[in-house]
């Protein structure tokens, strides 16, 4: 469906690079919603999610 709609297939297609990961992760950890998730994510968890989303 993503391809049919012409949507980006990952973060790389949106211009996100691995060099941005530390800034993205730092922002995620500071976000007030971070602690209200049903499972609190660690820095390594966020890095893995970003990597999988590339």
C-alpha distance matrix in Angstrom:
0.0 3.8 5.4 4.9 6.2 8.5 8.6 11.1 10.5 13.7 16.9 18.6 16.4 17.7 21.2 22.0 24.5 26.2 29.3 27.8 27.3 30.8 30.5 27.2 28.6 31.9 30.2 28.2 31.4 33.3 30.8 32.3 29.2 29.5 32.3 30.8 27.8 28.5 28.8 30.4 28.7 31.1 30.9 29.9 27.1 25.7 26.2 24.3 21.3 21.4 21.8 18.9 16.7 17.9
3.8 0.0 3.8 5.5 5.3 6.1 5.2 7.3 7.0 10.2 13.3 14.9 12.7 13.9 17.4 18.3 20.9 22.8 25.8 24.3 23.9 27.5 27.1 23.9 25.6 28.8 27.2 25.4 28.8 30.6 28.3 30.1 27.2 27.4 30.5 29.3 26.5 27.5 27.6 28.7 26.8 28.9 28.4 27.5 24.9 23.2 23.4 21.9 18.9 18.4 19.0 16.4 13.8 14.8
5.4 3.8 0.0 3.8 5.4 4.9 6.1 7.8 7.6 11.3 14.6 15.2 12.6 14.6 17.8 19.1 21.5 23.5 26.6 25.5 25.5 29.2 28.9 26.0 27.8 31.1 29.7 28.2 31.5 33.4 31.3 33.3 30.6 30.6 33.8 32.8 30.0 31.0 30.9 31.9 29.7 31.5 30.7 29.7 27.4 25.6 25.4 23.9 21.2 20.4 20.4 18.0 15.6 15.7
4.9 5.5 3.8 0.0 3.8 5.5 7.8 10.7 11.1 14.8 17.8 18.6 15.8 17.3 20.7 22.3 24.9 27.1 30.0 28.6 28.7 32.4 31.9 28.8 30.7 33.9 32.2 30.6 34.1 35.7 33.3 35.1 32.3 32.7 35.8 34.4 31.7 32.7 32.9 34.1 32.3 34.3 33.7 32.8 30.3 28.6 28.7 27.1 24.3 23.6 23.9 21.4 18.9 19.3
6.2 5.3 5.4 3.8 0.0 3.8 5.5 9.1 10.7 13.9 16.4 17.6 14.5 15.3 18.9 20.6 23.5 26.0 28.6 26.9 27.2 30.7 29.8 26.7 28.9 31.8 29.8 28.4 32.0 33.3 30.8 32.6 29.9 30.6 33.7 32.4 29.9 31.3 31.7 32.7 30.9 33.1 32.4 31.9 29.4 27.3 27.7 26.6 23.4 22.5 23.4 21.2 18.2 18.7
8.5 6.1 4.9 5.5 3.8 0.0 3.8 6.7 8.7 11.9 14.2 14.8 11.4 12.6 15.9 18.0 20.8 23.5 26.0 24.5 25.2 28.8 27.9 25.2 27.6 30.4 28.6 27.6 31.2 32.6 30.4 32.5 30.1 30.5 33.9 33.0 30.5 32.1 32.2 32.8 30.7 32.4 31.3 30.8 28.7 26.3 26.3 25.4 22.6 21.1 21.7 19.9 16.9 16.6
8.6 5.2 6.1 7.8 5.5 3.8 0.0 3.8 6.4 9.0 11.0 12.3 9.3 9.9 13.5 15.1 18.1 20.6 23.1 21.4 21.8 25.4 24.5 21.6 23.9 26.8 24.9 23.8 27.5 28.8 26.6 28.8 26.4 26.8 30.2 29.3 26.9 28.6 28.7 29.1 27.0 28.8 27.7 27.4 25.2 22.8 22.9 22.2 19.2 17.7 18.7 17.0 13.7 13.8
11.1 7.3 7.8 10.7 9.1 6.7 3.8 0.0 3.8 5.6 7.5 8.5 5.7 6.8 10.2 11.6 14.4 16.9 19.5 18.1 18.5 22.2 21.6 18.8 21.2 24.2 22.7 21.7 25.3 26.9 25.0 27.6 25.4 25.3 28.8 28.4 26.0 27.8 27.4 27.5 25.0 26.4 25.0 24.5 22.7 20.2 19.8 19.3 16.6 14.7 15.4 14.2 10.8 10.3
10.5 7.0 7.6 11.1 10.7 8.7 6.4 3.8 0.0 3.8 7.2 8.2 6.7 8.8 11.6 12.1 14.2 16.1 19.2 18.1 17.9 21.7 21.7 18.9 20.7 24.0 23.0 21.6 24.9 27.0 25.4 27.9 25.5 24.9 28.3 28.0 25.2 26.6 25.9 26.2 23.6 24.9 23.6 22.7 20.8 18.7 18.1 17.0 14.5 13.1 13.1 11.3 8.5 8.2
13.7 10.2 11.3 14.8 13.9 11.9 9.0 5.6 3.8 0.0 3.8 5.5 5.7 7.1 9.4 8.9 11.0 12.5 15.7 14.5 14.2 18.0 18.1 15.3 17.1 20.4 19.6 18.4 21.6 23.7 22.4 25.2 23.0 22.1 25.6 25.7 23.0 24.7 23.6 23.5 20.6 21.6 20.2 19.3 17.6 15.3 14.6 13.9 11.5 9.6 9.8 8.7 5.4 4.9
16.9 13.3 14.6 17.8 16.4 14.2 11.0 7.5 7.2 3.8 0.0 3.8 5.4 5.1 6.6 5.4 7.9 9.8 12.5 11.0 11.0 14.8 14.6 12.0 14.2 17.3 16.5 15.8 19.0 20.9 19.9 23.0 21.2 20.3 23.9 24.4 22.0 24.2 23.0 22.4 19.3 20.0 18.1 17.7 16.5 13.7 12.8 13.1 10.9 8.0 9.0 9.3 5.9 4.7
18.6 14.9 15.2 18.6 17.6 14.8 12.3 8.5 8.2 5.5 3.8 0.0 3.8 5.2 5.1 4.9 6.3 8.8 11.5 11.0 11.7 15.5 15.6 13.8 16.1 19.1 18.7 18.5 21.6 23.4 22.8 26.1 24.6 23.5 27.1 27.9 25.5 27.7 26.2 25.4 22.1 22.3 20.0 19.3 18.7 16.0 14.3 14.7 13.3 10.1 9.9 10.8 8.2 5.2
16.4 12.7 12.6 15.8 14.5 11.4 9.3 5.7 6.7 5.7 5.4 3.8 0.0 3.8 5.5 7.3 9.5 12.5 14.8 14.0 15.1 18.7 18.4 16.4 19.0 21.8 20.9 20.7 24.1 25.6 24.6 27.7 26.0 25.4 29.1 29.5 27.2 29.3 28.3 27.7 24.7 25.3 23.2 22.7 21.7 18.9 17.7 17.8 16.0 13.1 13.2 13.3 10.3 8.0
17.7 13.9 14.6 17.3 15.3 12.6 9.9 6.8 8.8 7.1 5.1 5.2 3.8 0.0 3.8 5.7 9.1 12.3 14.0 12.3 13.7 17.1 16.0 14.0 17.0 19.5 18.2 18.2 21.8 22.9 21.7 24.8 23.5 23.2 26.9 27.3 25.4 27.9 27.1 26.2 23.4 24.1 22.0 22.1 21.1 17.9 17.2 17.9 15.7 12.6 13.8 14.3 10.9 9.3
21.2 17.4 17.8 20.7 18.9 15.9 13.5 10.2 11.6 9.4 6.6 5.1 5.5 3.8 0.0 3.8 6.4 10.0 11.1 9.9 12.1 15.3 14.4 13.2 16.4 18.6 17.7 18.4 21.6 22.7 22.1 25.6 24.6 24.0 27.8 28.6 26.9 29.5 28.3 27.1 24.0 24.1 21.4 21.6 21.3 18.0 16.7 18.0 16.4 12.9 13.7 15.1 12.2 9.8
22.0 18.3 19.1 22.3 20.6 18.0 15.1 11.6 12.1 8.9 5.4 4.9 7.3 5.7 3.8 0.0 3.8 6.9 8.3 6.7 8.4 11.8 11.2 9.8 12.8 15.2 14.7 15.2 18.3 19.7 19.4 22.9 22.0 20.9 24.6 25.8 24.0 26.6 25.1 23.7 20.5 20.4 17.7 17.9 17.7 14.4 13.0 14.6 13.2 9.6 10.6 12.5 10.0 7.9
24.5 20.9 21.5 24.9 23.5 20.8 18.1 14.4 14.2 11.0 7.9 6.3 9.5 9.1 6.4 3.8 0.0 3.8 5.3 5.5 7.3 10.5 11.0 10.5 12.8 15.2 15.6 16.3 18.8 20.5 20.9 24.5 23.8 22.3 25.8 27.4 25.5 28.0 26.0 24.4 20.9 20.1 17.0 16.9 17.4 14.4 12.1 13.9 13.6 9.8 9.8 12.6 11.0 8.3
26.2 22.8 23.5 27.1 26.0 23.5 20.6 16.9 16.1 12.5 9.8 8.8 12.5 12.3 10.0 6.9 3.8 0.0 3.8 5.3 5.3 8.3 10.0 9.8 11.1 13.6 14.9 15.3 17.2 19.4 20.2 23.8 23.2 21.1 24.4 26.3 24.3 26.6 24.2 22.4 18.8 17.5 14.2 13.7 14.8 12.3 9.4 11.3 11.9 8.5 7.9 11.4 10.9 8.6
29.3 25.8 26.6 30.0 28.6 26.0 23.1 19.5 19.2 15.7 12.5 11.5 14.8 14.0 11.1 8.3 5.3 3.8 0.0 3.8 5.6 7.1 8.4 9.6 11.2 12.7 14.2 15.5 17.2 18.8 20.1 23.9 23.8 21.8 25.0 27.2 25.7 28.3 26.0 23.7 20.2 18.5 14.9 15.2 16.8 14.1 11.4 14.1 14.8 11.4 11.4 15.0 14.4 12.2
27.8 24.3 25.5 28.6 26.9 24.5 21.4 18.1 18.1 14.5 11.0 11.0 14.0 12.3 9.9 6.7 5.5 5.3 3.8 0.0 3.8 5.7 5.5 6.2 8.7 10.2 10.9 12.4 14.5 15.8 16.7 20.5 20.5 18.8 22.2 24.3 23.0 25.8 23.9 21.5 18.2 17.1 13.7 14.6 15.6 12.4 10.6 13.7 13.5 10.1 11.3 14.6 13.3 11.8
27.3 23.9 25.5 28.7 27.2 25.2 21.8 18.5 17.9 14.2 11.0 11.7 15.1 13.7 12.1 8.4 7.3 5.3 5.6 3.8 0.0 3.8 5.5 5.1 5.9 8.4 9.8 10.3 12.1 14.2 15.2 18.9 18.5 16.3 19.6 21.7 20.2 22.8 20.5 18.2 14.8 13.5 10.1 10.9 11.9 8.8 6.9 10.2 10.4 7.4 8.8 12.2 11.5 10.8
30.8 27.5 29.2 32.4 30.7 28.8 25.4 22.2 21.7 18.0 14.8 15.5 18.7 17.1 15.3 11.8 10.5 8.3 7.1 5.7 3.8 0.0 3.8 5.5 5.2 6.0 8.6 9.9 10.5 12.3 14.3 17.9 18.3 15.8 18.7 21.4 20.4 23.1 20.7 17.9 14.6 12.6 9.0 10.7 12.4 9.7 8.3 12.1 12.8 10.5 12.0 15.3 15.0 14.6
30.5 27.1 28.9 31.9 29.8 27.9 24.5 21.6 21.7 18.1 14.6 15.6 18.4 16.0 14.4 11.2 11.0 10.0 8.4 5.5 5.5 3.8 0.0 3.8 5.5 5.1 6.2 8.6 10.0 10.7 12.3 16.1 16.8 15.1 18.2 20.7 20.1 23.2 21.4 18.5 15.7 14.4 11.2 13.5 14.6 11.3 10.9 14.5 14.3 11.8 14.0 17.0 15.9 15.6
27.2 23.9 26.0 28.8 26.7 25.2 21.6 18.8 18.9 15.3 12.0 13.8 16.4 14.0 13.2 9.8 10.5 9.8 9.6 6.2 5.1 5.5 3.8 0.0 3.8 5.5 5.2 6.2 8.7 10.1 10.6 14.3 14.3 12.7 16.2 18.2 17.2 20.3 18.7 16.2 13.4 12.9 10.2 12.3 12.4 8.8 9.1 12.3 11.3 9.0 11.9 14.4 12.9 13.3
28.6 25.6 27.8 30.7 28.9 27.6 23.9 21.2 20.7 17.1 14.2 16.1 19.0 17.0 16.4 12.8 12.8 11.1 11.2 8.7 5.9 5.2 5.5 3.8 0.0 3.8 5.4 5.0 6.2 8.6 9.9 13.3 13.3 10.8 13.8 16.3 15.2 18.1 16.0 13.2 10.3 9.2 6.5 9.0 9.4 6.2 7.0 10.5 10.2 8.9 11.6 14.1 13.5 14.4
31.9 28.8 31.1 33.9 31.8 30.4 26.8 24.2 24.0 20.4 17.3 19.1 21.8 19.5 18.6 15.2 15.2 13.6 12.7 10.2 8.4 6.0 5.1 5.5 3.8 0.0 3.8 5.5 5.2 6.3 8.7 12.2 13.2 11.0 13.6 16.5 16.3 19.4 17.6 14.3 12.0 10.6 8.1 11.4 12.3 9.6 10.5 14.1 13.9 12.7 15.3 17.9 17.2 18.0
30.2 27.2 29.7 32.2 29.8 28.6 24.9 22.7 23.0 19.6 16.5 18.7 20.9 18.2 17.7 14.7 15.6 14.9 14.2 10.9 9.8 8.6 6.2 5.2 5.4 3.8 0.0 3.8 5.5 5.2 6.1 9.9 10.9 9.7 12.8 15.1 15.2 18.7 17.5 14.6 12.8 12.5 10.7 13.9 13.8 10.7 12.3 15.5 14.4 13.1 16.3 18.4 17.0 18.1
28.2 25.4 28.2 30.6 28.4 27.6 23.8 21.7 21.6 18.4 15.8 18.5 20.7 18.2 18.4 15.2 16.3 15.3 15.5 12.4 10.3 9.9 8.6 6.2 5.0 5.5 3.8 0.0 3.8 5.4 5.2 8.6 8.4 6.6 10.0 12.1 11.7 15.0 13.9 11.2 9.4 9.9 8.9 11.9 11.0 8.0 10.6 13.3 11.8 11.3 14.8 16.3 15.2 16.9
31.4 28.8 31.5 34.1 32.0 31.2 27.5 25.3 24.9 21.6 19.0 21.6 24.1 21.8 21.6 18.3 18.8 17.2 17.2 14.5 12.1 10.5 10.0 8.7 6.2 5.2 5.5 3.8 0.0 3.8 5.6 8.2 8.9 6.1 8.4 11.5 11.6 14.7 13.1 9.7 8.3 8.0 7.5 11.1 10.9 8.9 11.4 14.2 13.5 13.6 16.7 18.3 17.9 19.6
33.3 30.6 33.4 35.7 33.3 32.6 28.8 26.9 27.0 23.7 20.9 23.4 25.6 22.9 22.7 19.7 20.5 19.4 18.8 15.8 14.2 12.3 10.7 10.1 8.6 6.3 5.2 5.4 3.8 0.0 3.8 6.4 8.6 7.2 9.2 12.0 13.2 16.6 15.7 12.4 11.8 11.7 11.2 14.9 14.7 12.5 14.9 17.8 16.8 16.5 19.8 21.5 20.6 22.2
30.8 28.3 31.3 33.3 30.8 30.4 26.6 25.0 25.4 22.4 19.9 22.8 24.6 21.7 22.1 19.4 20.9 20.2 20.1 16.7 15.2 14.3 12.3 10.6 9.9 8.7 6.1 5.2 5.6 3.8 0.0 3.8 5.4 5.5 8.1 9.9 11.1 14.8 14.7 12.0 11.8 12.9 12.9 16.2 15.1 12.7 15.6 18.1 16.3 16.3 19.8 21.0 19.7 21.6
32.3 30.1 33.3 35.1 32.6 32.5 28.8 27.6 27.9 25.2 23.0 26.1 27.7 24.8 25.6 22.9 24.5 23.8 23.9 20.5 18.9 17.9 16.1 14.3 13.3 12.2 9.9 8.6 8.2 6.4 3.8 0.0 3.8 5.5 6.5 7.6 9.9 13.5 14.1 11.8 12.8 14.4 15.2 18.5 17.1 15.3 18.5 20.6 18.7 19.2 22.8 23.6 22.3 24.6
29.2 27.2 30.6 32.3 29.9 30.1 26.4 25.4 25.5 23.0 21.2 24.6 26.0 23.5 24.6 22.0 23.8 23.2 23.8 20.5 18.5 18.3 16.8 14.3 13.3 13.2 10.9 8.4 8.9 8.6 5.4 3.8 0.0 3.8 5.5 5.2 6.7 10.4 11.4 9.9 11.0 13.5 14.8 17.5 15.4 13.7 17.3 18.8 16.5 17.5 21.0 21.3 20.0 22.7
29.5 27.4 30.6 32.7 30.6 30.5 26.8 25.3 24.9 22.1 20.3 23.5 25.4 23.2 24.0 20.9 22.3 21.1 21.8 18.8 16.3 15.8 15.1 12.7 10.8 11.0 9.7 6.6 6.1 7.2 5.5 5.5 3.8 0.0 3.8 5.6 5.9 9.5 9.2 6.8 7.5 9.7 11.2 13.9 12.0 10.7 14.3 15.8 14.1 15.3 18.7 19.2 18.5 21.1
32.3 30.5 33.8 35.8 33.7 33.9 30.2 28.8 28.3 25.6 23.9 27.1 29.1 26.9 27.8 24.6 25.8 24.4 25.0 22.2 19.6 18.7 18.2 16.2 13.8 13.6 12.8 10.0 8.4 9.2 8.1 6.5 5.5 3.8 0.0 3.8 5.6 8.3 8.4 6.0 8.4 10.6 12.9 15.5 13.7 13.3 16.9 18.2 16.8 18.5 21.6 22.0 21.7 24.5
30.8 29.3 32.8 34.4 32.4 33.0 29.3 28.4 28.0 25.7 24.4 27.9 29.5 27.3 28.6 25.8 27.4 26.3 27.2 24.3 21.7 21.4 20.7 18.2 16.3 16.5 15.1 12.1 11.5 12.0 9.9 7.6 5.2 5.6 3.8 0.0 3.8 6.4 8.1 7.5 10.3 13.2 15.7 18.0 15.5 15.2 18.9 19.7 17.7 19.7 22.9 22.6 22.1 25.2
27.8 26.5 30.0 31.7 29.9 30.5 26.9 26.0 25.2 23.0 22.0 25.5 27.2 25.4 26.9 24.0 25.5 24.3 25.7 23.0 20.2 20.4 20.1 17.2 15.2 16.3 15.2 11.7 11.6 13.2 11.1 9.9 6.7 5.9 5.6 3.8 0.0 3.8 5.3 5.7 8.1 11.6 14.3 15.8 12.9 12.8 16.6 16.8 14.7 17.0 20.0 19.4 19.1 22.4
28.5 27.5 31.0 32.7 31.3 32.1 28.6 27.8 26.6 24.7 24.2 27.7 29.3 27.9 29.5 26.6 28.0 26.6 28.3 25.8 22.8 23.1 23.2 20.3 18.1 19.4 18.7 15.0 14.7 16.6 14.8 13.5 10.4 9.5 8.3 6.4 3.8 0.0 3.8 6.5 9.3 12.9 16.0 17.0 13.8 14.7 18.3 17.8 16.0 18.9 21.4 20.4 20.6 24.1
28.8 27.6 30.9 32.9 31.7 32.2 28.7 27.4 25.9 23.6 23.0 26.2 28.3 27.1 28.3 25.1 26.0 24.2 26.0 23.9 20.5 20.7 21.4 18.7 16.0 17.6 17.5 13.9 13.1 15.7 14.7 14.1 11.4 9.2 8.4 8.1 5.3 3.8 0.0 3.8 6.2 9.6 13.0 13.5 10.6 12.0 15.4 14.9 13.7 16.8 19.0 18.2 19.0 22.3
30.4 28.7 31.9 34.1 32.7 32.8 29.1 27.5 26.2 23.5 22.4 25.4 27.7 26.2 27.1 23.7 24.4 22.4 23.7 21.5 18.2 17.9 18.5 16.2 13.2 14.3 14.6 11.2 9.7 12.4 12.0 11.8 9.9 6.8 6.0 7.5 5.7 6.5 3.8 0.0 3.8 6.7 10.1 11.4 9.1 10.2 13.7 14.0 13.2 15.7 18.2 18.2 18.8 21.8
28.7 26.8 29.7 32.3 30.9 30.7 27.0 25.0 23.6 20.6 19.3 22.1 24.7 23.4 24.0 20.5 20.9 18.8 20.2 18.2 14.8 14.6 15.7 13.4 10.3 12.0 12.8 9.4 8.3 11.8 11.8 12.8 11.0 7.5 8.4 10.3 8.1 9.3 6.2 3.8 0.0 3.8 6.8 7.9 5.5 6.6 9.9 10.3 9.9 12.3 14.6 14.9 15.8 18.5
31.1 28.9 31.5 34.3 33.1 32.4 28.8 26.4 24.9 21.6 20.0 22.3 25.3 24.1 24.1 20.4 20.1 17.5 18.5 17.1 13.5 12.6 14.4 12.9 9.2 10.6 12.5 9.9 8.0 11.7 12.9 14.4 13.5 9.7 10.6 13.2 11.6 12.9 9.6 6.7 3.8 0.0 3.8 5.3 5.0 6.4 8.6 9.8 10.6 12.4 14.2 15.4 16.6 18.7
30.9 28.4 30.7 33.7 32.4 31.3 27.7 25.0 23.6 20.2 18.1 20.0 23.2 22.0 21.4 17.7 17.0 14.2 14.9 13.7 10.1 9.0 11.2 10.2 6.5 8.1 10.7 8.9 7.5 11.2 12.9 15.2 14.8 11.2 12.9 15.7 14.3 16.0 13.0 10.1 6.8 3.8 0.0 3.8 5.4 5.2 6.2 8.7 10.0 10.7 12.3 14.3 15.4 16.8
29.9 27.5 29.7 32.8 31.9 30.8 27.4 24.5 22.7 19.3 17.7 19.3 22.7 22.1 21.6 17.9 16.9 13.7 15.2 14.6 10.9 10.7 13.5 12.3 9.0 11.4 13.9 11.9 11.1 14.9 16.2 18.5 17.5 13.9 15.5 18.0 15.8 17.0 13.5 11.4 7.9 5.3 3.8 0.0 3.8 5.4 5.0 6.2 8.6 9.9 10.4 12.3 14.2 15.5
27.1 24.9 27.4 30.3 29.4 28.7 25.2 22.7 20.8 17.6 16.5 18.7 21.7 21.1 21.3 17.7 17.4 14.8 16.8 15.6 11.9 12.4 14.6 12.4 9.4 12.3 13.8 11.0 10.9 14.7 15.1 17.1 15.4 12.0 13.7 15.5 12.9 13.8 10.6 9.1 5.5 5.0 5.4 3.8 0.0 3.8 5.4 5.2 6.2 8.7 9.9 10.7 12.3 14.5
25.7 23.2 25.6 28.6 27.3 26.3 22.8 20.2 18.7 15.3 13.7 16.0 18.9 17.9 18.0 14.4 14.4 12.3 14.1 12.4 8.8 9.7 11.3 8.8 6.2 9.6 10.7 8.0 8.9 12.5 12.7 15.3 13.7 10.7 13.3 15.2 12.8 14.7 12.0 10.2 6.6 6.4 5.2 5.4 3.8 0.0 3.8 5.4 5.0 6.1 8.5 9.9 10.5 12.5
26.2 23.4 25.4 28.7 27.7 26.3 22.9 19.8 18.1 14.6 12.8 14.3 17.7 17.2 16.7 13.0 12.1 9.4 11.4 10.6 6.9 8.3 10.9 9.1 7.0 10.5 12.3 10.6 11.4 14.9 15.6 18.5 17.3 14.3 16.9 18.9 16.6 18.3 15.4 13.7 9.9 8.6 6.2 5.0 5.4 3.8 0.0 3.8 5.5 5.1 6.1 8.6 9.8 10.8
24.3 21.9 23.9 27.1 26.6 25.4 22.2 19.3 17.0 13.9 13.1 14.7 17.8 17.9 18.0 14.6 13.9 11.3 14.1 13.7 10.2 12.1 14.5 12.3 10.5 14.1 15.5 13.3 14.2 17.8 18.1 20.6 18.8 15.8 18.2 19.7 16.8 17.8 14.9 14.0 10.3 9.8 8.7 6.2 5.2 5.4 3.8 0.0 3.8 5.4 5.1 6.1 8.5 10.1
21.3 18.9 21.2 24.3 23.4 22.6 19.2 16.6 14.5 11.5 10.9 13.3 16.0 15.7 16.4 13.2 13.6 11.9 14.8 13.5 10.4 12.8 14.3 11.3 10.2 13.9 14.4 11.8 13.5 16.8 16.3 18.7 16.5 14.1 16.8 17.7 14.7 16.0 13.7 13.2 9.9 10.6 10.0 8.6 6.2 5.0 5.5 3.8 0.0 3.8 5.5 5.2 6.2 8.9
21.4 18.4 20.4 23.6 22.5 21.1 17.7 14.7 13.1 9.6 8.0 10.1 13.1 12.6 12.9 9.6 9.8 8.5 11.4 10.1 7.4 10.5 11.8 9.0 8.9 12.7 13.1 11.3 13.6 16.5 16.3 19.2 17.5 15.3 18.5 19.7 17.0 18.9 16.8 15.7 12.3 12.4 10.7 9.9 8.7 6.1 5.1 5.4 3.8 0.0 3.8 5.4 5.0 6.4
21.8 19.0 20.4 23.9 23.4 21.7 18.7 15.4 13.1 9.8 9.0 9.9 13.2 13.8 13.7 10.6 9.8 7.9 11.4 11.3 8.8 12.0 14.0 11.9 11.6 15.3 16.3 14.8 16.7 19.8 19.8 22.8 21.0 18.7 21.6 22.9 20.0 21.4 19.0 18.2 14.6 14.2 12.3 10.4 9.9 8.5 6.1 5.1 5.5 3.8 0.0 3.8 5.4 5.4
18.9 16.4 18.0 21.4 21.2 19.9 17.0 14.2 11.3 8.7 9.3 10.8 13.3 14.3 15.1 12.5 12.6 11.4 15.0 14.6 12.2 15.3 17.0 14.4 14.1 17.9 18.4 16.3 18.3 21.5 21.0 23.6 21.3 19.2 22.0 22.6 19.4 20.4 18.2 18.2 14.9 15.4 14.3 12.3 10.7 9.9 8.6 6.1 5.2 5.4 3.8 0.0 3.8 5.6
16.7 13.8 15.6 18.9 18.2 16.9 13.7 10.8 8.5 5.4 5.9 8.2 10.3 10.9 12.2 10.0 11.0 10.9 14.4 13.3 11.5 15.0 15.9 12.9 13.5 17.2 17.0 15.2 17.9 20.6 19.7 22.3 20.0 18.5 21.7 22.1 19.1 20.6 19.0 18.8 15.8 16.6 15.4 14.2 12.3 10.5 9.8 8.5 6.2 5.0 5.4 3.8 0.0 3.8
17.9 14.8 15.7 19.3 18.7 16.6 13.8 10.3 8.2 4.9 4.7 5.2 8.0 9.3 9.8 7.9 8.3 8.6 12.2 11.8 10.8 14.6 15.6 13.3 14.4 18.0 18.1 16.9 19.6 22.2 21.6 24.6 22.7 21.1 24.5 25.2 22.4 24.1 22.3 21.8 18.5 18.7 16.8 15.5 14.5 12.5 10.8 10.1 8.9 6.4 5.4 5.6 3.8 0.0
